[in-house]
Amino acid sequence: MCLIPTSAHGTNPASCIVAGMTFQPVGVVNGFVDLKSLKEQAEKYKDNLGAFMITYPSTSGIYEETVQEMIKVIHSYGG
């Protein structure tokens, strides 16, 4: 399972599929990844979590200020 923000470029989910993975969207608020949504999805898929794929800066040109926290969340759930 790969978690991908809804703001990501369309090639991100396509890349997961080509790699043989499934993906789950993660919510975005005002252009930024919703950390609450990320934590919820990471916990929900912790038994099958492989990755979190973001576009950086995002497709909207946003540099995520919480990218370090996002990485910690994914790692804490096995991704």
C-alpha positions, 0 to 999 in steps of 0.5 A, spaced: 500 500 500 502 506 498 499 513 501 498 519 496 495 526 497 490 528 493 494 534 491 499 529 487 500 529 480 496 523 476 503 520 475 504 518 482 498 513 483 500 510 476 507 509 478 504 505 484 500 501 479 505 499 475 510 497 481 504 492 483 502 496 489 495 499 491 494 506 493 490 510 498 488 517 497 490 522 503 486 528 504 489 535 503 487 542 506 488 548 503 493 545 499 497 542 505 497 534 506 492 533 512 496 530 518 490 527 521 488 524 515 495 521 514 495 518 521 488 515 520 490 512 513 497 510 516 494 506 522 488 503 517 493 500 513 499 499 517 499 491 516 500 493 509 504 500 508 510 500 504 510 507 502 508 515 502 509 518 495 509 526 495 510 531 489 515 536 492 514 541 492 506 539 491 503 540 484 500 547 487 507 549 488 507 548 496 513 546 500 510 542 506 512 545 512 511 538 516 514 533 511 519 531 517 513 529 521 510 526 515 516 521 514 516 520 522 508 518 521 510 513 515 516 510 519 512 509 525 507 505 521 512 500 518 512 504 511 
